[in-house]
Amino acid sequence: MVQIGTASDESTYSDLAAYYFANKEFNKQSTKEHYDQIINGILVPRWGKRVAVEIRPVEVKHWLKTLQVEDPTRAKYRSVMGTVYTFAQSEGVIPLGLENNPLHTSRAFQPFQTTNQ
């Protein structure tokens, strides 16, 4: 298990998620349950075994485009994934720096373009 203040370049996304749930204080139980569904139901199965700081923005962007969900759902997945990274950085679990958070780039956060023709 990851410990606070021990930034590691080897932590997996699954490590970040486990740390997040063990240490994040949620205001509402329903929010925690919703995040749990997204993180453990969607994000960890796809990214969990990967070293977190090695996941690249383009990988996340391409993966999100392949999901058969509406754009607001896709945006929520992206937001929650980024929240886990930001929390991990703020707690010293992974090193600070934009290069260590694939969701902290302007490109990764651009709205998806849909074509209705």
C-alpha positions, -999 to +999 in steps of 0.1 A: +000+000+000+011+035-008+020+058+021+015+096+023+046+116+014+064+088-003+061+098-039+068+069-062+072+066-100+062+030-097+027+033-082+000+018-104-033+035-111-049+008-089-026+020-061-037+055-066-074+045-065-069+024-034-051+053-017-078+077-028-106+057-012-086+050+020-078+087+025-104+109+008-131+124+030-164+126+011-191+149+021-218+126+008-220+088+009-237+089-025-207+107-041-184+081-027-205+053-041-208+070-075-170+075-076-165+039-065-186+027-095-166+047-119-132+041-105-135+004-096-160-005-123-145+014-153-111+029-146-093+003-126-102-026-150-087-006-178-058+013-162-052-004-128-021-025-137-004+004-155+023+025-137+003+057-132+030+082-143+036+062-175+000+066-188+000+092-215-027+118-224-031+105-259-038+070-245-066+083-223-080+104-251-082+075-275-096+051-249-124+076-240-133+080-277-138+042-280-164+041-251-200+036-262-213+063-238-227+098-242-203+127-240-213+138-205-206+103-192-172+103-210-164+137-195-173+124-160-150+094-164-122+118-175-129+141-146-129+113-120-097+099-133-081+133-131-094+138-096-076+106-085-043+118-100-046+153-085-054+138-050-024+115-053-001+143-062-014+166-034-007+137-009+027+130-023+018+096-036+031+104-071+055+132-080+042+166-087+043+179-123+021+180-153+040+152-169+029+129-141-009+135-146-022+126-181-055+144-174-038+177-166-033+189-202-055+212-222-059+186-249-071+159-226-098+183-213-111+195-246-148+187-252-155+159-275-167+167-310-198+149-321-210+150-356-247+147-362-252+143-399 
